[in-house]
């Protein structure tokens, strides 16, 4: 597993729902901006204490770098590319 450094985050894309609760299939019109945080750099905890590993977030994908790790694609970005955090 990769460990993020500085103010970087390592993210995993979350799959977009393709079917509604009533059974209607949705078209994949645009890229899903949601991701799960897998790792945060040490500098992130100090500056961005609202974020933690496991959080579901909204991210700007054009600001991420895809990396293969243990057979899956993960994405590295600066935490400033994370726009929002999903709350329960």
C-alpha positions in Angstrom: 0.0 0.0 0.0 1.2 3.5 -0.8 1.5 6.1 2.0 0.8 9.7 1.0 3.5 12.3 1.9 3.2 16.0 2.8 -0.2 17.4 2.0 -1.1 14.7 -0.5 -3.9 12.2 -0.4 -4.3 8.8 -2.0 -7.8 8.2 -3.3 -9.9 5.3 -4.6 -12.7 6.2 -7.1 -16.2 5.3 -5.8 -18.4 3.6 -8.3 -21.4 5.7 -9.5 -24.8 4.2 -9.0 -26.2 3.1 -12.4 -29.7 2.1 -11.2 -32.2 3.9 -9.1 -34.1 2.3 -6.2 -37.1 2.0 -8.6 -35.0 0.1 -11.2 -34.4 2.8 -13.7 -30.9 2.6 -15.3 -29.0 5.9 -15.5 -26.8 6.9 -18.3 -23.1 7.5 -17.5 -23.2 11.1 -18.7 -20.3 12.5 -16.7 -17.5 11.3 -14.5 -18.4 10.6 -10.8 -16.5 13.1 -8.7 -16.6 10.9 -5.5 -13.7 9.1 -4.0 -12.7 7.4 -0.7 -9.5 8.6 1.1 -7.1 5.7 1.5 -4.1 7.6 2.9 -3.3 11.1 4.0 0.2 12.7 4.3 1.5 13.9 7.7 1.1 17.6 6.7 -2.6 17.0 6.0 -3.4 16.2 9.6 -2.0 19.5 10.8 -3.6 21.7 8.2 -6.8 19.8 7.2 -8.0 18.1 10.4 -11.5 17.7 9.0 -10.2 15.0 6.6 -9.5 11.4 7.7 -8.8 8.0 6.1 -12.1 6.4 5.0 -13.9 9.7 4.3 -16.0 9.9 1.2 -15.1 13.1 -0.7 -15.7 15.1 -3.8 -12.5 15.6 -5.9 -11.4 17.4 -9.0 -10.2 14.4 -11.1 -8.2 16.6 -13.5 -5.9 17.4 -10.6 -5.1 13.8 -9.7 -2.3 11.4 -10.9 -3.3 7.8 -11.5 -0.9 5.2 -10.0 -1.1 1.4 -10.1 -0.6 -0.2 -6.6 -1.2 -3.8 -5.7 -3.2 -4.4 -8.9 -5.6 -1.5 -8.6 -5.5 2.1 -9.8 -5.4 4.7 -7.1 -5.1 8.5 -7.5 -2.7 10.9 -5.8 -3.6 14.5 -5.4 -2.9 17.5 -3.2 -5.7 17.9 -0.6 -6.6 21.3 -2.1 -8.1 19.3 -5.0 -10.6 17.8 -2.5 -13.7 20.2 -2.6 -16.1 18.6 -0.1 -16.5 15.8 2.4 -19.7 13.7 2.7 -21.2 13.8 6.2 -23.6 11.3 7.7 
